[in-house]
């Protein structure tokens, strides 16, 4: 292959589970399996998803006047994370989009913040939540992790892309889930089984420092350079936050919540068999905003507690992937954390290097390295 060429890859078909292959459940979940340099993989991504990227661009441009596209890009491009910068160049080339257009795609969620406030009548309920079972709760003592991704229901029209990157300069590969063209890291796993996910923590604080690289770009470095949950936490502790987030980190045997603030950060562990998080901080030295407990059952405080309540009902030594599915399928009305804003859910079993994905009320789709 000549320098700068993209290695051709056949389209993925429905196939057996595992062995690096994927079983697809519905058209709203697109699977990409890419190999090459990061720029080559970005270019192939852009070629394959050019139509979807233009749809997201039209979607974001309906709301773009309400916000600044520099939110994720206070320094412009490059953002300062090599993987991200190479992907941006490649996707732009492959999709035939300018870098400015690709930047607008990557602020699609920020662009709709005003609509979110209107949709929920200024109540500003929680956004995303997570639960991990481990230790005595699970059949083998290993970690099971689940996350809800909550945002405006209309985002369901965008669909999702699960991209499995095989960079030629790394012995690891990386599976990342997001909306088409959205290159920021919110949910990902690497081939060691390390799982990382991001939850908004605006109910802890709304402070921001635009002199820093956005958290979601920095998570690329953590996922691509870490082989364990402890290594990932160590890397996070060396990085300054631009905004406030709760980061869930798990491997086969350990899981942590990293409360990542621009002022101070803290590592939170569970009570021995369960760890839950939502959109506020739980370490005792932090004073959350009052909105953390506003909104009744859909508040950040209540959704986190609901997940812990469900975890407490799991008999010792019985927790497995089916247990997690039952917990995450529960709505807030039934004592769970899923509600109208839950766009998708991801379960991770790091020991098996496996993720299971569910879009709204659809079936579960399994991915295994």
N, C-alpha and C positions, 0 to 999 in steps of 0.2 A: 504493500500500500504506500503510495506516495505521500509526502508530507502535506498536510492540510486536507487530505481526502478523508471522507467519512466511510468507515467500513459498513457495507450494506448488511442489514439484518432482516430476516424474514419476519412477517407479522406473527405475533403470538396467537396460537389457537387454543381452544379448550383442551386441557390435558390433565394427566394424572397429577395428584397433589405431590408436593415436595420434589426432590431431586432438582431444585432450582427452577421448577416449573410452576405454573399458576392455573387455578381453576377459576374462571370468571363467572359471575352470577347475573349481571345485568349490564346494559349498555352504558349506564352512567359511570361505571368504573372502567377507565382505560388503563391498560397495562403496557408499559414500555420496558424493554430489556435492552440496555445500551452498553456498548464496549468502545474503548478508545481513550484518548486524552479527554480531559474535562471539556475542552472546547469542541472536540469532535462529537462528544456525546451531546453537548448542548445544541450543536448544529443539527444532529439527527433528531433530537427532540423537537426542534423548531420545524423541521421538514414534515415530520409526521403529524404535528398538532397545529399547523398553521391556521387551519379553519377555526379550531377551538380557541386559539389565542385571539383571533380577531373578534370572536363572539364575546370573550371576556373584556376586550378593549372597548367594545360598544357598550357593554354592561357598565363598566366603570365610568365611562365618559358621560353617562346620564347623571352622575353625582359628583364628578370631579370638581365643579365650581365651589363645592362646600368645604373643601379641604385643601391643604397644601401637599402636592406630590413629593415634597422634600422630607416628609416625616420619616420615611425609611432611608432617605438619602440625603442627610444633612450635609455631607461632603460631596454629594453628587456621585458620579461614577469615575473610577472604580470605588467600590465600598471599602476595600482594604482587606478582604478575605479572598485569597487567591482562587479557591474553588468557585466561589460565587462569581468573581469577576470573569473567569474563563467561561462559565456557563452563560452569563449574560451575553458575552460576545458571540458565542456559538448559537444560542437560541435566536438572537437578533438576525444573524446571517441566514440561518436555516428557514426562519419564518418570514423573512423579508420585511421585518419591522425595524424601525429606528430604535436606538437605545432609549430615547425619550418615551416612545410608545410602550416599550417593555417596562420601563419604570412605572408608567401609569397602571399597567396590569398588576404590578406588584404592590400597589397601594389600594387594591380593590376593597379590602375589608375596612381600611381606615376611611375610605371615601364614603362608606355607608354608615359611619358612626351616627350622624345626625338622624338618619332614617331609623336606626336602632332605637334611639331615644323616643322618637315619635311612635314607633310601633308598640313599644311597651309603656306608652303614656307616662314617660319620664320616671318610671319606677326603676329603670336600669337594673334588672335582675342579673344573676350571674352569667358568666360565659365560660363554659368548660368545667369539667370536674374529672377526678380520677380516683381509682382504688387499686391497691395491691394487696394480695393475700400471699402469705409466705410462712415459713416455719411450721408450727404445729397445725396450722389451718389446712395445708395442702397435703395431698396424698404422698408426695415424695419430699416434702419440705422445701421445694423450690418455688421460685417466684412466679406468680400469675399477676398480670397487670392489665388494667382496662382504663380507657379514657373516653369521655364524651366530648365531642367538639360542637360547641353551641354558637350559633350565629343566626342571622336573619333567614327565615325559611325560604325566601326567594333565591338565595344562593344555591339552592338545590338544582336550579336550571343549569348551572355551570358544569355539573358533574365533577368527578375527581380523577386524578392521575396518580397511579402507583408506579413510580419509576425505580427500576433496579439498575443502579450504576455499577459498571465493572471497569474502574479506571486502570489503565495499563501501568500506572506508576505506583500501584498499591496492591498488596496481596489480599486486601479486604474488599468486599463489595458492600453497597449501601442501598437500602430500600427506603424511599421517601414518598410520603403521601401529601398531596395538596391539590388546590384548584389548578386548572390548566394554566401554565405560564407563570404561576406563582412560585418563585424560586426560594422564598424564605422558608426556614426550617421550623415546622411545628410538630411533626410526627415522623420519626424515623427509627430504623434499626440497622445495625451493621452485621456482617457475617459472623462475628463472634457471639451474637445474641444480645449485644448491648442495645437497649431501647431507651429513647429519649423523647419526651413530649413537653409541650409548652402550654401553660394556662395563663390567661390574663390575670393580673393582680391589681387592677385599678381600684379595687375596694380596700386595698392596703394603703395605697398612695397614688396620686396622679402626678407626682413630680417627674420631670424629664430633664435629661442633659443631652442636648443635641451636639455636644462636642465629642460624643462617644459613638462607636459603631453600634448599630441596633442589635439587640439581643438575638433576634432570629437569624441574623447573618453569622453571629459568633457561634451559634450552635452547630453550624457546619463543621467548624474546626474541632469542636468537642466530639462529634459523631465520627469524624474521619480519622481522628488521632488517638482515640481511647479504645481500650480493649476490655474494660471492666467499669462497673458503676463507681468504684472508688477512684479510678483514674479520671473518669468524667467529672466527678465532684471536685477533684483536685484542680482540673483545668478551669472549671467554672469559678473557683475561688481566686484564680489569678486574673479574672476578667471583670472589667467594670461595666455595669449595666447602663444602658441608655434610658430604659423605662423599667417598670416593676412587673415581674413575672414570677410564677411558681413553676419550676422545672421539675418534672418527674423523671427519675433516672433508675433503671433497673437492669440487672443481669440475672444469671441463673439463680443466684443465692442471696443477693443483696438488693435493696431498693431504698431510695432516698427521695425526699422532697427538698429542693433547694429554693429557698425564698430569696429571690434575687432582686435587691433594691439598689437604687442609685446612692443611698446613704449607708446602709449596712445590709449584710446578707447572713443567712443562717441555714445550716443543714438540719433538717428535721427527720427523725426516724420514727418508725411506728411503735406500737406498744408490745411488740413481740410476735404478732401474727397478722397485723393489718395496718395499712397506711392509707389515709385518704387526704385529698386536697381539692380545693376549689379556687376561689378568686380573692382570698384574703390570706393574711399570714397568721400562723398559729403559735409561733414562738412567743414566750410570755413577755418579752421586752418590747413588743410592738403594739402600738395603738392603731387599730384599723379605723377606717372611716365608718360612720354610722350606717351607710348604705349597705355594708356587708351583711347586715341582718335584716334589711328591708325587703319586702316583696313576699313575705310568707314562705310557703313551701319551696318556692323557686329561688329564694335568697341563697347567697353563697354559703352562709353558715348552715342553713337547713339542708341544702343538698349534700354538703360534706358529711353532716351528721347522719343523713339518710343512708349514705354508703357505709358508714361505720356500723349503723344499726343492722344492715343486711349482712355485713361481715360477721357480726356477733352471732348470727343465727346459723352459721355454717359449722357443723360439728367438726371436732378436731380430726384431722387426718382424712377428710373427705373432699376437700376443695380441688376441683379440676376445671378444665376449660368449659365444660357444660354448666358448672356452678356459676362461673363468671358470666356466661351468656344469660342465665336466668336473672342474675342480679342486674345486669345492664339493660335487659329488656323491660324491667319494671319502670313505670312512669312515676312521676312525683305523687300522683293520686294514689298509687299503690305502694308508696313507701320507698320508691327508688329515686333516681336523679335524672332520668330521661324526661324531656318535656318538649313543647312545640318547637323550640329553637335548636334541638339536637339534630344537627345535619348528618353526622356520621359518628360511628363508634369503632374503636380499635381495641382488640384484645391482643396481648402479647404473651407468649410463652418462651422466654429467652433461652431456657435449657434446650428447647427443640428448634430454636432460631425460627420461630413461627409467629406470624401475625394473622388475625382473623378480623375482617372488616365488614361493617354493616352500614348501609346507607339508609337512614331514616327507618322505615318499617320493613325494609327488604330483608332478603336472606343474608346469611353470613357467608363471606367469601374468604377462602383460606389461601395464604401465601407462605411458602417455606423456602428458605435458602437451600 
